């Protein structure tokens, strides 16, 4: 009996050892890489303002349009005097990265209690940043009321750029 018990104990130990080796033989290992891409902060600077110049109002409402290139179209019944300009902006950031540009649809211009509204248009809604020359412009169409009150009208608007 002693031999049989000993044989069983040795057989059990051998099976246990094989089972431990078998689980180790089925183990697998994989390697992963942790990554991060750092982008330079976006910068945006205003280089010129949107300027509708001087407008002499008329008896009927009309519009003055300044294109994104700065050209002017003076509406019927109005007289436009002086040099107009589109608003100009320069972007900076990581070269080769795509950027979206957001411009509000309108801006309100005020002179005391008197107001006018300009619909805004951007020359770009997105761009891929180059090493230099990352500029765009904003033009607009100003709605001038009939016999619009005289005054120096102004208003501000924010332009936003975001990495895509």
C-alpha positions as CSV (number, residue, x, y, z in Angstrom):
1,X,0.0,0.0,0.0
2,X,2.8,2.2,0.7
3,X,4.1,1.9,-2.8
4,X,0.7,2.6,-4.3
5,X,0.2,5.7,-2.1
6,X,3.7,6.9,-3.0
7,X,3.1,6.3,-6.7
8,X,-0.2,8.3,-6.4
9,X,1.6,11.2,-4.6
10,X,4.3,11.3,-7.2
11,X,1.8,11.1,-10.1
12,X,-0.2,13.9,-8.5
13,X,2.9,16.1,-8.1
14,X,3.9,15.4,-11.7
15,X,0.4,16.3,-12.9
16,X,0.5,19.5,-10.8
17,X,3.9,20.4,-12.2
18,X,2.7,19.8,-15.8
19,X,-0.4,21.9,-15.2
20,X,1.8,24.8,-14.0
21,X,4.1,24.5,-17.0
22,X,1.1,24.2,-19.3
23,X,-0.4,27.5,-18.2
24,X,3.0,29.2,-18.5
25,X,3.3,27.8,-22.0
26,X,-0.1,29.5,-23.0
27,X,0.9,33.0,-21.7
28,X,1.3,35.8,-24.3
29,X,2.7,39.3,-24.1
30,X,2.0,42.4,-26.2
31,X,3.5,45.8,-26.2
32,X,1.7,49.1,-26.7
33,X,3.0,52.6,-27.3
34,X,1.8,55.7,-25.5
35,X,1.6,58.7,-27.8
36,X,0.9,62.4,-27.5
37,X,1.1,65.2,-30.2
38,X,1.6,68.7,-28.9
39,X,0.5,71.6,-31.0
40,X,1.7,75.2,-30.5
41,X,-1.1,77.5,-29.2
42,X,-3.1,79.2,-32.0
43,X,-2.6,82.9,-32.2
44,X,-4.8,85.3,-34.1
45,X,-4.0,89.0,-34.7
46,X,-6.1,91.7,-36.3
47,X,-4.1,93.6,-38.9
48,X,-6.7,95.9,-40.3
49,X,-10.3,96.9,-39.4
50,X,-13.4,96.6,-41.5
51,X,-14.0,100.2,-42.7
52,X,-17.0,101.2,-44.6
53,X,-15.4,104.7,-44.9
54,X,-17.7,107.8,-45.1
55,X,-21.2,107.4,-46.3
56,X,-23.7,110.2,-47.1
57,X,-27.2,108.8,-46.4
58,X,-30.1,109.2,-48.7
59,X,-33.9,109.4,-48.6
60,X,-34.2,105.6,-48.9
61,X,-32.6,102.7,-47.1
62,X,-29.7,101.0,-49.0
63,X,-26.5,99.1,-48.4
64,X,-22.8,99.5,-48.7
65,X,-20.7,96.4,-49.3
66,X,-17.0,96.0,-48.6
67,X,-15.8,92.7,-50.2
68,X,-13.2,90.5,-48.5
69,X,-10.7,92.0,-50.9
70,X,-11.6,95.5,-49.7
71,X,-13.6,96.7,-52.8
72,X,-16.7,98.8,-52.2
73,X,-20.2,98.7,-53.7
74,X,-22.2,101.8,-52.8
75,X,-25.9,101.3,-52.9
76,X,-28.5,103.3,-54.7
77,X,-29.2,106.8,-53.1
78,X,-26.0,106.7,-51.1
79,X,-22.7,108.5,-51.6
80,X,-19.5,106.7,-50.5
81,X,-16.4,108.7,-49.8
82,X,-12.9,107.6,-48.8
83,X,-10.9,104.4,-48.7
84,X,-12.6,101.2,-47.5
85,X,-10.9,98.1,-46.1
86,X,-11.8,94.6,-45.2
87,X,-10.8,93.4,-41.7
88,X,-7.6,91.5,-41.9
89,X,-6.4,88.7,-39.6
90,X,-3.2,86.6,-39.3
91,X,-3.1,83.2,-37.8
92,X,-0.1,81.4,-36.1
93,X,0.3,77.9,-34.8
94,X,1.7,74.5,-35.8
95,X,2.6,74.3,-39.5
96,X,0.6,71.7,-41.5
97,X,-2.3,71.6,-39.1
98,X,-5.9,72.3,-40.2
99,X,-7.8,75.2,-38.6
100,X,-11.4,76.2,-38.7
101,X,-12.3,79.9,-38.7
102,X,-15.6,81.2,-37.3
103,X,-17.0,84.7,-37.9
104,X,-20.3,86.0,-36.5
105,X,-23.0,86.5,-39.1
106,X,-23.5,90.2,-38.1
107,X,-22.1,93.1,-36.2
108,X,-24.0,96.0,-34.8
109,X,-22.5,99.5,-35.3
110,X,-23.7,102.2,-32.9
111,X,-23.4,106.0,-32.6
112,X,-25.0,107.0,-29.3
113,X,-28.6,105.7,-29.5
114,X,-28.4,105.1,-33.3
115,X,-27.6,101.7,-34.7
116,X,-26.9,99.9,-38.0
117,X,-26.2,96.3,-38.7
118,X,-23.6,94.8,-41.1
119,X,-23.8,91.2,-42.3
120,X,-20.2,89.7,-42.3
121,X,-18.5,87.5,-44.8
122,X,-15.1,85.7,-44.3
123,X,-12.7,84.9,-47.1
124,X,-12.0,81.5,-45.4
125,X,-13.8,79.1,-43.1
126,X,-10.8,76.8,-42.8
127,X,-7.1,76.6,-43.7
128,X,-4.0,74.5,-43.3
129,X,-1.4,76.5,-41.5
130,X,1.8,77.2,-43.5
131,X,5.1,78.5,-42.2
132,X,3.9,82.0,-43.0
133,X,1.1,83.8,-44.9
134,X,-1.8,82.4,-42.8
135,X,-4.1,85.4,-43.4
136,X,-7.8,85.9,-44.1
137,X,-10.2,88.8,-44.3
138,X,-13.7,89.7,-43.4
139,X,-15.9,92.0,-45.4
140,X,-19.5,93.0,-44.9
141,X,-22.7,94.5,-46.1
142,X,-23.8,97.5,-44.0
143,X,-27.6,98.3,-44.0
144,X,-27.9,102.1,-44.0
145,X,-31.4,103.4,-43.0
146,X,-33.2,106.1,-44.9
147,X,-31.9,109.5,-43.6
148,X,-29.6,107.6,-41.2
149,X,-28.6,109.8,-38.3
150,X,-25.2,111.4,-38.7
151,X,-22.4,110.1,-36.4
152,X,-19.3,108.0,-36.0
153,X,-20.6,104.4,-35.9
154,X,-18.6,101.6,-34.6
155,X,-18.9,98.0,-33.3
156,X,-16.7,95.1,-32.5
157,X,-16.8,91.4,-33.4
158,X,-14.8,88.4,-32.4
159,X,-13.2,86.0,-34.9
160,X,-12.4,82.5,-33.6
161,X,-9.9,79.9,-34.9
162,X,-9.7,76.3,-33.7
163,X,-7.5,73.3,-34.6
164,X,-9.5,70.6,-36.3
